[in-house]
Amino acid sequence: MVKDVIKFIIAKKQSEMPFNLIERDIKIPTEENKIITIPGIRRCGKTTMMELAVNQLLKDGVSKTRILWIGFDDERLVGMSTDELDDIISSYMEMFPEISINEIYMFFDEIQLIKDWEYFVLRLYKSYCKHIFVCGSNATMLSTEVVSALRGYPLEYKTFPLSFHEYLRFTGIDDTSHLESDIAKIKAAFDDYNIFGGFPEVTLAKSESRKIELLQNYFTAMLYRDLVEHYKISNVSVVNYFIKRLLANISKPTSINKIFNDLKSQGFKVSKNDLYLWSDYICNIFLFLRIPKYSKSLVQRQSGLKKYYCMDNGIHSSILLPQSNDNGTKLENTIFLQLCRIRSSVEEIFYFQDGKECDFVLEDRGKIKNLIQVSWSINNSETKEREVSGLLKASQATDCDDMTIITHDEEATLRHGDKSIKVVPAWKWLLGRM
């Protein structure tokens, strides 16, 4: 009976190929001869990324019959043992006896639902097939743990919520047009994107109330399934409060010790060590990302306060009550996420603080390549002076003259002595139209 179910699942998935999907900018490689894992925040489109890889294989001339896809969230496979995983291979070979097992492409979705799945995947990779793709829920398949389980074999392709370029594609807006009417649509779309973020399902939702409902459901699942259940945290109310404190402090250097003292003064029973562990856990599940303070000293980089950013603005908007500075905070979060998407594996992101502040310092193998400030507007002279002086101080400390201020909708070139600072609208910067 297990084999009959497996054969049905394989055949059904093959009958659905190619999948009717909207393209993403990042492509999953199909010929790396590695185990490919696709980590990312819940609901960002990890399964879709694998389906897009299947579409690419079909375009490249690979037959559907050479693609084996199993989704282990099928209720008929619940309780499947590790030993029964071999039935997947034997079932496929019975369906297609003429195809060698080393010529197929294996896609395993939600495989973490099977205990000790990693031994099966490793054996397949070492002995039979070099084209294996794996993704699953953060609740039981965190990327840090997958790398450990697969003993360093996998290549990771982190998946983010939609970039602004992808967001426009999903909403049917032409991002290449220079017509005033289309530019107006792009600007309006950016304002929505900056508030509600880029989760695919949220982007396609028709109403604001539906977007908020989805985002709140995502947050609840991340809190309880990915965090509380996975890490066996009993103090749910305190960890919930801790996350909201980090959300409220996005884009600012954050002292875990200060949050601990605040909790202690309110009578909450939690250890400082718990808070530090939780700060690691929420980054492990991709709810937050964090960056260190720039310093030439590696010790100071590790010991200084970190800045936390949320993986999607929509989570921030749906969980916290609106604040007066929300637009600027969300704008900085939007720019940070894009920097994470486009940076190479050897680039690092820091913030600068030494009397003056600079939001982002981009380092490439020890050399500072860009300095970026983010401000909703610099029309106010005091704000302009603060942003410019922060850049100039960072420039002096890092020997980097590539300076940019990203705003909501202002554009200019500012000159200070022999140095120039580009001022660009966020929507242009995000689309590379500078």
C-alpha positions in Angstrom: 0.0 0.0 0.0 2.9 2.4 0.8 4.3 1.9 -2.7 0.9 2.5 -4.3 0.6 5.8 -2.4 4.2 6.8 -3.4 3.6 6.0 -7.1 0.4 8.1 -7.0 2.1 11.1 -5.4 5.0 11.0 -7.9 2.6 10.6 -10.9 0.2 13.3 -9.6 3.1 15.8 -9.2 4.4 15.0 -12.6 1.0 15.6 -14.1 1.0 19.1 -12.7 4.3 20.1 -14.3 5.1 22.7 -15.4 3.8 24.7 -12.5 1.8 27.9 -13.1 3.9 30.3 -11.0 5.1 33.9 -11.0 8.9 34.0 -11.5 11.2 35.0 -8.6 14.5 36.9 -9.2 16.7 34.3 -7.5 17.1 31.0 -9.3 17.9 27.7 -7.6 20.8 26.0 -9.4 19.9 22.7 -10.9 23.3 21.3 -11.9 25.5 21.9 -8.8 25.8 18.2 -8.0 25.1 19.0 -4.4 22.3 18.6 -1.9 20.5 22.0 -2.2 18.6 23.2 0.9 16.3 26.2 0.8 15.9 27.8 4.2 13.9 30.9 4.9 11.1 32.4 7.0 7.8 30.6 7.1 5.5 31.4 4.1 8.2 33.1 2.0 7.9 30.7 -0.8 10.4 27.9 -0.2 8.3 25.2 -1.9 7.6 27.5 -4.8 11.4 28.0 -5.3 11.7 24.2 -5.8 8.8 24.2 -8.2 10.5 27.0 -10.2 13.6 24.8 -10.3 11.5 22.1 -11.8 10.1 24.5 -14.4 13.7 25.4 -15.3 14.6 21.7 -15.7 11.7 21.2 -18.1 12.8 24.2 -20.1 16.3 22.7 -20.3 14.9 19.6 -21.8 14.7 17.3 -18.8 11.7 14.9 -19.0 9.0 15.0 -16.3 9.7 11.3 -15.8 13.2 12.2 -14.5 11.8 14.3 -11.8 10.8 12.6 -8.5 8.9 14.9 -6.1 7.6 13.8 -2.7 5.7 16.1 -0.3 5.9 14.4 3.1 3.0 16.5 4.4 0.7 14.1 2.6 -1.4 12.5 5.4 -0.9 9.1 3.8 2.8 9.3 4.5 2.4 10.2 8.2 4.2 7.8 10.4 6.5 6.6 7.6 9.7 5.1 9.0 13.2 5.7 7.8 13.3 2.1 6.5 10.2 2.8 4.4 12.0 5.7 2.7 13.7 3.1 0.5 10.2 2.4 -0.9 10.4 5.8 -2.6 13.3 4.7 -4.7 12.0 1.2 -5.5 8.6 2.6 -6.4 10.1 5.1 -8.8 12.3 2.4 -10.4 9.2 0.2 -10.9 7.5 3.2 -12.6 10.4 4.0 -14.8 12.7 1.0 -15.0 14.5 2.4 -18.1 15.8 5.4 -16.2 19.0 5.2 -14.2 18.6 6.5 -10.6 21.7 8.7 -11.0 19.9 10.6 -13.9 17.0 11.8 -11.9 16.3 14.9 -9.9 14.9 14.4 -6.4 12.7 17.0 -4.7 11.8 16.3 -1.0 9.3 18.8 0.5 8.7 18.7 4.3 11.0 15.7 4.6 11.7 16.8 8.2 8.4 15.1 9.2 10.2 11.7 8.8 12.5 10.9 11.7 16.2 10.5 10.8 15.5 11.6 7.2 19.1 13.0 6.9 20.6 9.5 6.9 18.4 8.6 3.9 19.4 11.7 2.0 23.1 11.3 2.7 23.0 7.7 1.5 21.2 8.7 -1.6 23.7 11.5 -2.3 26.8 9.4 -1.7 25.7 6.3 -3.5 23.1 7.1 -6.1 22.0 10.7 -7.0 23.8 14.0 -7.1 20.6 16.1 -7.7 18.8 16.4 -4.4 16.7 19.4 -3.3 15.3 19.7 0.2 13.1 22.2 2.0 10.8 22.2 5.0 9.2 24.0 7.8 11.3 26.0 10.3 9.3 24.3 13.1 11.5 21.2 12.8 14.1 21.9 10.1 16.2 25.0 10.9 19.0 25.6 8.5 21.6 25.5 11.3 20.5 22.0 12.2 20.2 20.8 8.6 23.8 21.8 7.9 24.9 19.8 11.0 22.7 16.8 10.1 24.0 16.7 6.5 27.6 17.1 7.7 28.4 20.1 5.6 27.3 18.6 2.3 24.4 21.0 1.4 24.5 24.3 -0.5 22.1 26.8 1.1 20.0 29.2 -1.0 18.2 31.4 1.6 14.8 32.6 0.5 13.4 36.0 1.5 10.0 37.5 1.1 9.5 39.3 -2.2 11.9 42.0 -3.3 10.3 45.2 -4.5 11.1 44.2 -8.1 9.3 40.9 -7.5 6.4 42.7 -5.7 5.7 44.8 -8.8 5.8 41.6 -10.9 3.3 40.0 -8.6 1.0 43.0 -8.6 1.2 43.4 -12.4 3.0 46.8 -12.5 5.6 47.5 -15.2 8.8 48.5 -13.4 10.6 49.4 -16.6 8.3 52.2 -17.8 9.3 55.9 -17.5 5.8 57.2 -18.2 4.6 59.5 -15.4 1.4 57.5 -14.9 3.4 54.3 -14.4 5.9 56.0 -12.1 3.0 57.1 -10.0 1.8 53.5 -9.8 5.3 52.4 -8.8 5.5 55.0 -6.0 2.1 54.0 -4.7 3.1 50.4 -4.8 6.2 51.2 -2.8 4.3 52.8 0.0 2.1 49.6 0.3 5.2 47.4 0.1 7.0 49.4 2.8 4.0 48.9 5.1 2.9 45.3 4.4 6.1 43.7 3.2 6.6 41.0 0.6 5.1 37.7 1.7 3.7 36.3 -1.6 0.2 35.4 -0.2 -0.1 38.8 1.5 1.0 40.6 -1.6 -1.8 38.9 -3.6 -4.5 39.5 -0.9 -7.2 41.9 -2.0 -7.9 43.9 1.2 -5.9 45.4 4.0 -7.9 43.5 6.6 -7.0 40.2 4.9 -3.3 41.2 4.7 -3.3 41.9 8.5 -5.1 38.7 9.2 -2.6 36.6 7.3 0.4 38.4 8.9 -1.0 37.9 12.4 -1.5 34.2 11.6 2.1 33.9 10.3 3.4 35.5 13.5 1.4 33.2 15.7 2.7 30.2 13.8 6.3 31.4 14.1 5.9 32.2 17.8 4.3 28.9 18.8 5.4 26.3 16.2 8.8 27.6 15.1 10.0 29.0 18.5 8.1 27.8 21.5 7.5 24.2 20.4 10.8 23.7 18.6 12.9 25.1 21.4 10.6 23.9 24.2 10.1 27.3 25.7 7.6 27.4 28.6 7.6 31.1 29.3 5.4 32.0 26.3 4.1 35.4 27.5 7.7 36.6 28.3 9.1 35.5 24.9 6.2 37.2 23.2 6.9 40.4 25.0 10.6 40.1 24.2 9.9 39.8 20.5 7.7 42.9 20.6 10.4 44.8 22.4 12.8 43.9 19.6 10.2 44.9 17.0 9.7 48.2 18.7 13.5 48.8 18.7 14.1 47.9 15.0 17.0 49.8 13.5 18.4 50.9 16.9 21.3 49.3 18.8 19.6 47.0 21.2 20.7 46.1 24.7 19.5 42.7 25.8 20.7 43.6 29.3 18.4 46.6 29.4 15.4 44.5 28.3 16.3 42.0 31.1 16.4 44.8 33.7 13.0 46.1 32.4 11.5 42.7 32.7 12.9 42.2 36.1 11.5 45.5 37.3 8.1 44.5 36.1 8.3 41.2 38.1 8.8 38.9 35.2 10.8 35.8 36.1 13.4 35.2 33.3 17.1 34.8 33.3 19.4 37.0 31.3 20.8 33.8 29.6 17.3 33.0 28.4 17.1 36.3 26.6 20.4 35.8 24.9 19.3 32.3 23.8 16.0 33.6 22.6 17.8 36.3 20.6 19.7 33.6 18.8 16.6 31.5 18.3 14.5 34.2 16.7 17.3 34.7 14.2 17.6 30.9 13.6 13.9 30.9 12.5 14.5 34.0 10.3 12.1 36.2 12.1 14.9 38.7 12.7 18.3 39.4 11.3 21.0 41.3 13.2 24.2 43.2 12.4 27.1 44.2 14.6 28.7 47.6 15.1 31.6 48.3 12.8 35.0 48.1 14.3 38.4 47.1 13.0 38.6 44.9 16.1 36.9 41.5 15.8 36.5 41.4 19.6 34.6 44.7 19.6 32.4 43.5 16.7 31.4 40.5 18.8 30.9 42.3 22.1 29.2 45.5 20.9 25.4 46.0 20.8 23.6 44.5 17.8 21.0 46.1 15.6 17.9 43.9 14.9 15.8 44.0 11.8 12.6 42.1 11.0 12.5 39.7 8.1 9.3 41.5 6.8 7.7 44.9 7.4 4.3 43.3 7.4 5.0 41.5 10.7 6.0 44.8 12.3 2.9 46.5 10.9 0.5 43.8 12.0 1.8 43.2 15.5 2.7 46.7 16.9 0.5 49.8 17.1 1.5 52.6 14.7 4.1 55.0 16.0 5.1 58.5 14.8 8.4 57.4 13.3 7.2 54.2 11.7 7.7 55.2 8.1 11.4 55.9 8.5 11.9 52.8 10.6 10.2 50.6 8.0 12.1 52.3 5.2 15.4 51.4 6.9 14.2 47.8 7.4 13.2 47.6 3.7 16.7 48.8 2.6 18.4 46.4 5.0 16.5 43.4 3.6 17.5 44.4 0.1 21.1 44.7 1.1 20.9 41.1 2.4 19.3 39.9 -0.8 22.0 41.4 -3.1 25.1 41.0 -1.1 27.6 38.3 -2.0 28.8 35.6 0.3 32.0 37.5 1.2 30.2 40.8 2.0 29.2 41.8 5.5 26.9 44.5 6.8 27.6 46.7 9.9 26.4 49.9 11.4 28.7 52.7 12.4 28.5 54.6 15.7 31.2 56.9 17.1 29.7 60.1 18.2 27.8 60.1 14.9 25.9 57.3 13.3 25.8 55.7 9.9 23.1 53.1 9.2 24.9 50.7 7.0 28.6 50.0 6.4 29.2 47.4 3.6 32.5 45.5 3.8 33.9 43.2 1.1 36.9 41.1 2.3 38.1 43.7 4.7 37.6 46.7 2.4 34.7 49.1 3.0 32.8 49.6 -0.3 29.7 51.5 0.6 28.2 53.8 3.3 24.5 54.2 3.4 22.1 56.4 5.4 18.4 55.9 5.3 16.0 58.8 6.1 12.4 59.2 5.2 13.1 62.9 4.3 16.1 65.3 4.6 14.0 68.4 3.9 14.5 69.4 7.5 17.8 71.1 7.9 18.5 69.4 11.3 17.8 66.0 9.8 19.9 66.7 6.8 22.9 67.8 9.0 22.6 64.7 11.1 22.5 62.3 8.2 25.4 64.0 6.3 27.6 64.3 9.4 27.1 60.7 10.2 28.2 59.7 6.7 31.2 62.0 6.7 32.3 60.7 10.1 32.0 57.1 8.8 33.9 58.0 5.7 36.7 59.4 7.7 36.9 56.3 9.9 36.7 53.8 7.0 38.4 55.6 4.1 35.3 55.1 2.0 34.0 57.9 -0.2 31.0 56.0 -1.8 28.2 57.6 0.3 24.4 57.4 -0.3 21.4 58.7 1.5 18.2 56.8 0.6 15.0 58.7 1.1 11.3 58.2 0.4 11.2 60.4 -2.7 14.1 62.9 -2.7 16.9 63.1 -5.2 20.0 65.2 -5.3 23.8 65.3 -5.1 25.3 66.9 -2.0 28.9 68.2 -2.1 31.2 68.6 0.9 34.7 69.7 -0.1 36.0 67.0 -2.5 33.4 64.5 -1.4 29.9 63.9 -2.9 26.8 62.2 -1.4 24.1 60.7 -3.6 20.5 61.2 -2.4 18.2 58.7 -4.1 14.5 57.7 -3.7 14.1 54.3 -2.2 12.0 53.0 -5.1 14.7 53.9 -7.6 17.4 52.4 -5.5 15.4 49.2 -5.0 14.9 48.8 -8.8 18.5 49.8 -9.7 17.2 52.9 -11.6 19.8 55.4 -10.3 
